[in-house]
Amino acid sequence: MDQPKIFAYIPQRPPFVMVDELLRADEQLSQTSFTIREGHLFVENGVFTEPGLVENMAQTAAAGTGFKAAQKDEPAPVGFIGALKGLNIKELPKVGDTITTDISFLHQVMNAHVVIGRIYCGKREIASCEFKIFIQT
């Protein structure tokens, strides 16, 4: 799936896009890939910074939710990060690296979704976090 297709599943637009391709989307897991490019909004000194990693996880959750909405011929919903818990960043990816991000859906209470995000660079887990995401209704 190239970037224009990803736009059907996420509300973000350049320069604020942190996912390139939706690899998987089902009830338990959303997975995306993203190649770090020179000149990106969140690249500093040749690395993708912490805010970019957090937003990448949030956009991966949005892409999965948007894909499921598209299967029902509904527009992609807009969500907001309500809380982060246990943010752990072990390594910042470099320009040219491709990261893969997994979002596991833990549970939902009304319009609040609790998810766990994990980012990998190759086989190394480089970041993780629990999110509460509120979906606008």
N, C-alpha and C positions, 0 to 999 in steps of 0.2 A: 504494500500500500504506500503510495508516494504522499508527499506532504499535502497536496490539495485534498486528498481523500480524508486525511486525518482531521481536516477542518470540519467535516460533517459530524465529528464526534466531540470536539472540544470548542468552547466559546472563545478561546484565546486566538490572537492573530499576531503576525510578525510586528515587532521584533520580540514578542513575548511568548514564543512557542518553544517548548522544551522537549517535545516528542516528535519523532519522524515517522514511526511506523507502529501500528497496533499489531502485535504478534498473537495475542490471545485475549479473549474476553468471554467469561462465563460467570456463573453465580458465585464461584469461589475465588477466581483469580483474574486480574488484568495484567497484561505484560506488554511493554513497549520497548523500543530501542531508540537511541538518540546518539548521533555523532557530534562530538564537540567541534565547533568550527571557530576559527580565528575571527575576531570581530563581533562575536555574539555578545549580547547585552551583559551576560554574567561571566564572561571570560576576562580574567585579569592576570597579567604576567604569565600567559600561556596555560592557565588552568581554569577549569570550571568551578566557580566559587560555591560556598555553602548555600546562599539563597537560591541559586540555580538548581542545586540538588533537591532542596525541599520543594521547589516549584515543579521539578520534574516528577517527583512522587505524586504531587497533587494532580498534575495533568494526566498522569497514568491512570489514576482513579477516575478522573473525568472522562478519559477516552473509553474506558470500560463501561461506564454508566451511559455515555453517549451512544456507544455501539448498541447496547441493549435497548435503548430508547428508539434508535433507528430501525431495529428489527420489528418494532411495533408501529412504525411510521409516525413516531413522535419526535419533536425537536430535542436536541441535546439539552439537558437541564443545566442550570448554572449552580455551582456549589461554592462554598466559602470555607476556608480552613478555620475551625473554631478553636482548636487546641492541638498542640504538639506535645508528645510525651516520650521521653527517653531518646531524644535525638542523639545518634552516635555516628560521627563522621570519622572514618579511619584514614581516608585518602581522598585527595581531589584529583579527578581525571584530567588528563592533559588534552590540549588541542590535537585532534586526530583520533583520539580514543572513541570507541563506541561503547556506550553503557546500555545495560539491559535492566529494566526496572520491573519488579513484581509488586503488585498490590494484592494482599490477601484480605478479603472481606470477613471481619469477625462477627459483627452484628449490626442491627439497625433498630433504632427506637424513633418512631415517627419519621421526621425528616433528617435525623442525625445518623450518620454512618460512621462506624468505628472500623478502621483499617490499619494494617501493618504494611509499611513500605520497606522494600529492600532494593538497593542498587548494587549491581555487579559490573565490574570492569574485567572482562574475561571471566575467569572462574572465581575471582576475589570479590567478596562482599566488601564494598567500600563505604556504605552508609545504610542506616536503618532508622526507623521512627514509627511511632504509633500516632495516628491522626484521628481527630474527630472532624468530620466534614458535614456541613449543613447544606442540604439541597434546598434551593429556593423553590417554593411552591406557588 
